[in-house]
């Protein structure tokens, strides 16, 4: 399962369709609150989190909430049309940063790598 939270509804829709065509089950959210509510119920293999929801300085706090309050240990991929600082990325404890516009094929490869790594960590 892949959760998608993206500020741009067109990108979120395109990602959802592309991921589904490539064999992934997805859920898309339009608000951070919806994402949090769903994390209470189910943990996905991967979360695609648009940096814009974090307004840069709040992004590390959002990531900490996801990791700590929801005990999430899956993969987090941060996406953004602008660069984020190395400090913010490290504080997010995110697995990957992908700058927009990204190639959808590359996104699929990155998600597959992250899901495979998660499977290896869980099996160990």
C-alpha positions in Angstrom: 0.0 0.0 0.0 1.3 3.5 -0.9 -0.2 6.6 0.7 0.0 9.8 -1.3 -0.3 13.3 0.1 0.4 16.0 -2.5 -0.6 19.6 -2.6 -1.2 19.4 -6.4 -4.3 17.3 -6.9 -3.3 16.7 -10.6 0.0 15.3 -9.6 -1.6 13.2 -6.8 -4.1 11.8 -9.3 -1.5 11.0 -11.9 0.7 9.3 -9.3 -2.2 7.3 -8.0 -3.1 6.1 -11.5 0.5 5.4 -12.6 1.2 3.4 -9.4 -2.0 1.4 -9.8 -1.1 0.6 -13.4 2.3 -0.7 -12.1 0.7 -3.0 -9.5 0.6 -0.9 -6.4 -2.4 -0.4 -4.2 -2.8 3.3 -3.3 -4.7 5.8 -1.2 -4.6 9.5 -1.8 -5.3 12.2 0.7 -6.0 15.9 0.3 -5.2 16.9 3.9 -2.7 16.0 6.5 -5.5 15.1 8.9 -6.8 12.5 6.5 -3.4 10.9 6.3 -3.1 10.9 10.1 -6.5 9.3 10.5 -5.6 6.5 8.1 -2.3 5.9 9.8 -4.3 5.1 12.9 -5.9 2.3 10.9 -3.2 1.0 8.5 0.5 1.5 7.9 1.4 1.6 4.3 4.7 0.3 2.9 5.5 3.8 1.7 4.3 7.4 2.1 4.8 10.0 -0.7 4.7 13.3 1.2 4.7 16.6 -0.7 7.1 19.0 1.0 4.6 21.8 0.5 2.3 20.4 3.3 5.2 21.0 5.7 5.8 24.6 4.7 9.5 23.7 5.0 10.1 24.5 8.7 7.1 22.3 9.8 8.1 19.4 7.7 10.4 17.8 10.3 7.7 18.0 12.9 5.2 16.3 10.5 7.7 13.5 9.8 8.4 13.1 13.6 4.7 12.8 14.2 4.3 10.1 11.5 7.3 8.2 12.9 6.7 8.6 16.6 3.0 9.1 17.3 2.0 6.5 14.7 5.0 4.3 15.2 5.5 4.2 11.4 8.6 2.4 10.3 7.9 2.2 6.5 9.5 4.3 3.8 8.9 8.0 3.5 9.6 9.8 0.2 9.6 13.6 0.3 8.7 15.3 -3.0 8.9 19.0 -3.8 9.2 21.5 -6.6 11.8 23.3 -4.5 14.9 22.0 -2.8 14.8 21.3 0.9 17.8 21.8 3.1 20.0 18.9 4.1 19.2 19.7 7.8 15.4 19.5 7.2 15.8 16.2 5.2 17.9 14.7 8.0 15.5 15.9 10.7 12.6 14.3 8.7 14.3 10.9 8.8 13.0 10.5 5.3 14.4 7.8 3.1 14.4 9.6 -0.3 13.9 13.1 -1.7 12.6 13.4 -5.2 12.5 16.8 -6.9 9.5 17.7 -9.1 9.0 17.3 -11.9 10.1 13.7 -11.6 9.9 10.9 -14.1 7.1 8.5 -13.3 9.2 5.5 -14.3 12.0 6.6 -11.9 9.4 7.1 -9.1 8.3 3.5 -9.6 11.9 2.3 -9.4 12.5 4.2 -6.2 9.2 2.9 -4.6 10.1 -0.7 -5.5 13.5 -0.3 -4.0 12.1 1.2 -0.8 9.4 -1.5 -0.5 12.0 -4.3 -1.1 14.3 -2.8 1.5 11.4 -2.6 4.0 10.7 -6.3 3.3 14.3 -7.2 4.0 14.3 -5.2 7.2 11.1 -6.9 8.4 12.4 -10.4 7.5 15.6 -9.9 9.5 
